[in-house]
Amino acid sequence: MKSLPQTFLGLALALTGLSGSALARGPQAPLTLEQQVRHELLMLPYIGVFDNLNYAVDANGVVTLSGEVVRPIDKYNAEQAVKSLAGVARLDDQIEVLPLSPFDDRIRLATFRTLARATPLDRYFWGVHPAIRIIVKNGNVTLDGTVLNDGDRTHAFLAANSVPGVFSVTNNLQTEK
């Protein structure tokens, strides 16, 4: 079975479905390695709207972690949580720690406020795992995650472009199928 990289939103949605149905049906077969990785990443504390974790699991048990985090400890915690799982033959940690910058921090907060205050976009920031991730590196903003339609995708892009100090915006938002 081929495994594609999973987005953090996909992690949250899949685990939510697992937990509710698993309790209702009683004992289940053991979780696959991919499901275990997803669970461990979801359980990491302090992963927020400014972090974006992705993973891929191949048939040989090689787990590849990728994405961006604001704090170095979050990279370390993700690596430790996944490499201790049974069935992990090798861990390839490609998570990037974003540069520590007060300028980027200001842009992160301003972009978050702009998106969260936009009426059609505010719903994407409810809950523990927001559907939109805001990644800022050297003044360049990347939007990641999943939205309901192309209108919301375009609105998020335009709103992020309106934030003062932003050099460029890359819109990697996907629409639900």
SULWODA-V765320 format. One record per residue. N is the residue number from 0. RES is the residue in three letters. PHI is phi in whole degrees, 0 to 359 (none if undefined). D_CENTER is the distance of its C-alpha to the mean C-alpha in Angstrom with 2 decimals. Layout:
# SULWODA-V765320
N_RES_PHI_D_CENTER + N_RES_PHI_D_CENTER
This chain:
# SULWODA-V765320
0_MET_none_22.97 + 1_LYS_281_20.64 + 2_SER_243_16.97 + 3_LEU_269_14.54 + 4_PRO_303_11.16 + 5_GLN_256_8.70 + 6_THR_276_5.41 + 7_PHE_296_3.21 + 8_LEU_296_5.78 + 9_GLY_300_8.26 + 10_LEU_300_7.98 + 11_ALA_294_8.93 + 12_LEU_294_11.52 + 13_ALA_292_12.99 + 14_LEU_292_13.51 + 15_THR_300_15.07 + 16_GLY_295_17.38 + 17_LEU_294_18.27 + 18_SER_295_19.24 + 19_GLY_291_21.44 + 20_SER_286_23.20 + 21_ALA_295_23.71 + 22_LEU_292_25.55 + 23_ALA_286_27.65 + 24_ARG_266_28.78 + 25_GLY_88_29.67 + 26_PRO_300_29.46 + 27_GLN_234_27.15 + 28_ALA_295_26.99 + 29_PRO_302_24.94 + 30_LEU_292_21.22 + 31_THR_289_20.43 + 32_LEU_299_18.79 + 33_GLU_298_15.68 + 34_GLN_293_15.63 + 35_GLN_293_16.33 + 36_VAL_298_13.48 + 37_ARG_304_11.03 + 38_HIS_298_13.05 + 39_GLU_298_13.19 + 40_LEU_291_9.52 + 41_LEU_293_9.39 + 42_MET_276_12.57 + 43_LEU_294_11.68 + 44_PRO_283_13.12 + 45_TYR_71_12.17 + 46_ILE_276_8.39 + 47_GLY_229_8.13 + 48_VAL_295_7.73 + 49_PHE_263_8.63 + 50_ASP_242_6.19 + 51_ASN_219_3.55 + 52_LEU_255_4.47 + 53_ASN_231_6.38 + 54_TYR_209_9.80 + 55_ALA_215_13.18 + 56_VAL_237_16.31 + 57_ASP_262_19.68 + 58_ALA_294_22.99 + 59_ASN_270_24.33 + 60_GLY_84_21.79 + 61_VAL_273_20.07 + 62_VAL_255_16.39 + 63_THR_249_14.47 + 64_LEU_259_11.40 + 65_SER_215_9.97 + 66_GLY_117_7.76 + 67_GLU_224_8.68 + 68_VAL_227_9.45 + 69_VAL_278_12.24 + 70_ARG_248_14.34 + 71_PRO_301_15.93 + 72_ILE_295_16.19 + 73_ASP_291_12.49 + 74_LYS_297_12.87 + 75_TYR_299_16.07 + 76_ASN_297_14.90 + 77_ALA_295_12.30 + 78_GLU_298_15.20 + 79_GLN_295_17.75 + 80_ALA_294_16.11 + 81_VAL_276_15.72 + 82_LYS_290_18.98 + 83_SER_275_21.05 + 84_LEU_286_20.40 + 85_ALA_293_23.49 + 86_GLY_100_23.37 + 87_VAL_276_21.26 + 88_ALA_283_23.79 + 89_ARG_206_21.92 + 90_LEU_244_18.62 + 91_ASP_252_17.62 + 92_ASP_267_15.31 + 93_GLN_248_14.24 + 94_ILE_291_11.63 + 95_GLU_263_12.97 + 96_VAL_270_13.94 + 97_LEU_292_14.34 + 98_PRO_300_18.00 + 99_LEU_282_19.30 + 100_SER_207_20.86 + 101_PRO_298_22.25 + 102_PHE_297_22.26 + 103_ASP_295_18.48 + 104_ASP_299_18.08 + 105_ARG_296_20.42 + 106_ILE_295_18.61 + 107_ARG_304_15.25 + 108_LEU_295_17.23 + 109_ALA_294_19.37 + 110_THR_293_16.66 + 111_PHE_300_14.97 + 112_ARG_300_18.51 + 113_THR_297_19.47 + 114_LEU_290_16.71 + 115_ALA_290_17.00 + 116_ARG_273_20.78 + 117_ALA_283_20.92 + 118_THR_309_22.26 + 119_PRO_285_20.55 + 120_LEU_262_17.07 + 121_ASP_301_17.36 + 122_ARG_296_16.47 + 123_TYR_283_12.82 + 124_PHE_250_12.56 + 125_TRP_282_14.46 + 126_GLY_87_13.57 + 127_VAL_284_11.59 + 128_HIS_245_8.05 + 129_PRO_299_8.34 + 130_ALA_284_8.13 + 131_ILE_248_8.11 + 132_ARG_252_6.30 + 133_ILE_246_9.38 + 134_ILE_250_9.91 + 135_VAL_238_13.64 + 136_LYS_224_15.74 + 137_ASN_55_19.51 + 138_GLY_84_19.64 + 139_ASN_259_17.62 + 140_VAL_257_14.73 + 141_THR_238_11.99 + 142_LEU_260_10.42 + 143_ASP_233_7.46 + 144_GLY_128_6.90 + 145_THR_226_10.02 + 146_VAL_236_13.25 + 147_LEU_284_16.59 + 148_ASN_208_18.84 + 149_ASP_293_19.77 + 150_GLY_298_21.35 + 151_ASP_294_18.21 + 152_ARG_299_16.51 + 153_THR_292_19.64 + 154_HIS_298_19.99 + 155_ALA_297_16.59 + 156_PHE_298_17.64 + 157_LEU_295_21.08 + 158_ALA_296_20.08 + 159_ALA_295_17.92 + 160_ASN_292_20.93 + 161_SER_276_23.23 + 162_VAL_285_21.88 + 163_PRO_298_24.61 + 164_GLY_94_23.99 + 165_VAL_282_21.19 + 166_PHE_279_22.42 + 167_SER_206_20.32 + 168_VAL_231_17.40 + 169_THR_254_15.54 + 170_ASN_259_14.37 + 171_ASN_261_11.87 + 172_LEU_293_11.43 + 173_GLN_256_12.59 + 174_THR_259_15.14 + 175_GLU_295_15.61 + 176_LYS_274_18.51
